Amino acid sequence: EVQLVESGGGLVQPGGSLRLSCEASGFTFDTYSMRWVRQAPGKGLEWVSSITSGGERTAYTDSVKGRFTISRDNAKNTLYLQLNSLKTDDTGMYYCTRGLEPARGQGTQVTVSS
């Protein structure tokens, strides 16, 4: 059974940082590209960032470029998202996904507020 367990969210002030993790199990992690998506309150899902299976290439939505960094540790079957210089607009539930598949985990809540 494919499982993706997100963690690392929390309440942070604007300008703060968080590091999200996504622990994967039930599939061969290092053969899949991975994504982070998020859902702000009252809005639809938004793609945030992607990384190829070996971590060679990454991509980001414009609003997070230069502030967020996606990475992965294939030996640990774990995906990461480093969030720096957080803004109130970054508030939402963050999910990791396997490739372009729908989110299947519970997500981790990020709240940016003063």
Secondary structure, DSSP 8 states (H G I E B T S, - for coil): --EEEEE--EEE-TT--EEEEEEEESS-GGGS-EEEEEE-TTS-EEEEEEE-TTSS-EEE-GGGTTTEEEEEETTTTEEEEEE-S--GGG-EEEEEEETTS---S--EEEEE--
